[in-house]
Amino acid sequence: MLTSWVTFLPCFLWVFAGAPYIELLRANRAVSAALAGVTAAVVGVIANLALWFGMHFLFGEVSRIEMGILHAELPVWSSLQIWALILSLLAAVLLLRYKLGLFKVLGTCVAAGMAVVLLG
């Protein structure tokens, strides 16, 4: 609890303290362009994290490819965890097709995951 508190509270305080001024800064073209660049960078970081977590959740093993200073991780397809894939598809269907709320989907997937672990 303490770790979550000291990790997230300062971020929320900065957001709440600065939010009223962000709209004022949008009128300034230079600052608005910088904010657009920051927004693009944040979207890239979130996409990278989603890809990384998804790959490590669905596959038990990933291989690393290096070319000089560049590197990439690729999944080992034979290590696909079928139950993780099924739970991911279940969550996607519940969210996108049936428009269930996040907490209902999370609870359903936690229950299904526990059933898989306990029964399997």
The 8 nearest C-alpha neighbors of each residue, nearest first, counted from 0:
[[1, 3, 2, 4, 5, 6, 7, 8],
 [0, 2, 4, 3, 5, 6, 7, 8],
 [1, 3, 5, 4, 0, 6, 7, 8],
 [4, 2, 6, 0, 1, 5, 7, 8],
 [3, 5, 1, 2, 6, 8, 7, 0],
 [4, 6, 2, 3, 8, 7, 1, 9],
 [7, 5, 3, 4, 2, 8, 9, 10],
 [6, 8, 10, 4, 9, 5, 3, 11],
 [7, 9, 11, 10, 4, 5, 6, 12],
 [10, 8, 12, 11, 7, 13, 6, 5],
 [11, 9, 13, 7, 12, 8, 14, 6],
 [12, 10, 14, 8, 13, 9, 15, 7],
 [11, 13, 9, 15, 10, 14, 16, 8],
 [14, 12, 16, 10, 11, 15, 17, 9],
 [13, 15, 11, 17, 12, 16, 18, 10],
 [16, 14, 12, 18, 13, 17, 11, 19],
 [15, 17, 13, 14, 12, 18, 19, 20],
 [16, 18, 14, 20, 15, 19, 13, 21],
 [17, 19, 21, 15, 20, 14, 16, 22],
 [20, 18, 17, 21, 22, 16, 23, 15],
 [21, 19, 23, 18, 22, 17, 24, 16],
 [20, 22, 24, 18, 23, 19, 25, 17],
 [23, 21, 25, 24, 20, 19, 18, 26],
 [22, 24, 20, 21, 25, 26, 19, 27],
 [25, 23, 21, 26, 22, 27, 20, 30],
 [24, 26, 31, 22, 27, 23, 21, 30],
 [25, 27, 24, 23, 28, 31, 22, 30],
 [26, 28, 25, 24, 30, 29, 31, 23],
 [29, 27, 31, 30, 32, 26, 25, 24],
 [30, 28, 32, 31, 27, 33, 34, 25],
 [29, 31, 33, 32, 27, 28, 34, 24],
 [30, 32, 25, 28, 34, 29, 33, 27],
 [33, 31, 35, 29, 30, 34, 28, 36],
 [32, 34, 30, 36, 35, 31, 37, 29],
 [33, 35, 37, 31, 36, 32, 38, 30],
 [34, 36, 38, 32, 33, 37, 31, 39],
 [37, 35, 33, 39, 34, 38, 40, 32],
 [36, 38, 34, 40, 39, 35, 41, 33],
 [39, 37, 35, 41, 36, 40, 34, 42],
 [40, 38, 36, 42, 37, 41, 43, 35],
 [39, 41, 43, 37, 38, 42, 44, 36],
 [42, 40, 44, 38, 43, 39, 37, 45],
 [41, 43, 39, 45, 40, 44, 46, 38],
 [44, 42, 40, 46, 41, 45, 47, 39],
 [43, 45, 47, 41, 46, 42, 48, 40],
 [44, 46, 48, 42, 47, 43, 49, 41],
 [47, 45, 49, 43, 44, 48, 42, 50],
 [46, 48, 44, 50, 45, 49, 43, 51],
 [49, 47, 51, 45, 50, 46, 52, 44],
 [50, 48, 46, 52, 47, 51, 53, 45],
 [49, 51, 53, 47, 48, 52, 54, 46],
 [50, 52, 48, 54, 53, 49, 47, 55],
 [53, 51, 55, 49, 54, 50, 56, 48],
 [54, 52, 56, 50, 51, 55, 49, 57],
 [53, 55, 51, 57, 56, 52, 58, 50],
 [54, 56, 52, 58, 53, 57, 51, 59],
 [57, 55, 53, 54, 58, 52, 83, 59],
 [56, 58, 54, 80, 83, 55, 79, 53],
 [59, 57, 79, 78, 55, 60, 80, 56],
 [58, 60, 78, 79, 80, 55, 57, 61],
 [59, 61, 58, 75, 78, 74, 62, 55],
 [62, 60, 74, 75, 73, 72, 63, 58],
 [61, 63, 73, 72, 74, 75, 64, 60],
 [62, 64, 72, 71, 73, 65, 61, 70],
 [63, 65, 71, 70, 72, 62, 66, 73],
 [66, 64, 70, 69, 67, 63, 71, 68],
 [67, 65, 69, 70, 68, 64, 71, 63],
 [68, 66, 69, 65, 70, 64, 71, 63],
 [67, 69, 66, 70, 65, 71, 64, 63],
 [70, 68, 66, 67, 65, 71, 64, 63],
 [69, 71, 65, 64, 66, 68, 63, 72],
 [72, 70, 64, 63, 73, 65, 69, 62],
 [71, 73, 63, 62, 64, 61, 74, 70],
 [72, 74, 62, 61, 63, 71, 75, 64],
 [75, 73, 61, 76, 62, 58, 60, 54],
 [74, 76, 61, 77, 78, 60, 62, 73],
 [77, 75, 78, 79, 74, 58, 60, 61],
 [76, 78, 75, 79, 58, 60, 74, 80],
 [77, 79, 59, 76, 58, 75, 60, 80],
 [80, 78, 58, 76, 77, 57, 81, 59],
 [81, 79, 83, 57, 82, 58, 78, 84],
 [80, 82, 84, 83, 79, 85, 57, 86],
 [83, 81, 85, 84, 80, 86, 115, 112],
 [82, 84, 86, 80, 81, 85, 57, 87],
 [83, 85, 87, 81, 82, 86, 57, 88],
 [84, 86, 82, 88, 87, 83, 89, 81],
 [87, 85, 89, 83, 88, 84, 82, 90],
 [88, 86, 84, 90, 89, 85, 83, 91],
 [87, 89, 91, 85, 90, 86, 92, 84],
 [90, 88, 86, 92, 87, 91, 85, 93],
 [91, 89, 87, 93, 88, 92, 94, 104],
 [90, 92, 88, 94, 89, 93, 95, 87],
 [93, 91, 96, 89, 95, 94, 90, 88],
 [94, 92, 97, 90, 91, 99, 96, 95],
 [95, 93, 98, 91, 99, 92, 97, 96],
 [94, 96, 92, 98, 91, 93, 97, 99],
 [97, 95, 92, 98, 93, 94, 91, 99],
 [96, 98, 93, 99, 95, 94, 92, 100],
 [99, 97, 94, 95, 96, 93, 100, 92],
 [100, 98, 94, 97, 93, 104, 103, 101],
 [101, 99, 103, 102, 104, 98, 94, 93],
 [100, 102, 104, 103, 105, 99, 94, 106],
 [101, 103, 105, 104, 100, 106, 99, 107],
 [104, 102, 106, 100, 105, 101, 107, 99],
 [105, 103, 107, 101, 102, 106, 108, 90],
 [104, 106, 102, 108, 103, 107, 101, 109],
 [107, 105, 109, 103, 104, 108, 102, 110],
 [106, 108, 104, 110, 105, 109, 103, 111],
 [107, 109, 111, 105, 110, 106, 112, 104],
 [110, 108, 112, 106, 111, 107, 105, 113],
 [111, 109, 113, 107, 108, 112, 106, 114],
 [112, 110, 108, 114, 113, 109, 107, 115],
 [113, 111, 109, 115, 114, 110, 108, 116],
 [112, 114, 116, 110, 115, 111, 117, 109],
 [115, 113, 111, 117, 112, 116, 118, 110],
 [114, 116, 112, 119, 113, 118, 117, 111],
 [115, 117, 113, 119, 114, 118, 112, 111],
 [118, 116, 114, 115, 119, 113, 112, 111],
 [119, 117, 115, 114, 116, 113, 112, 111],
 [118, 116, 115, 117, 114, 113, 82, 112]]
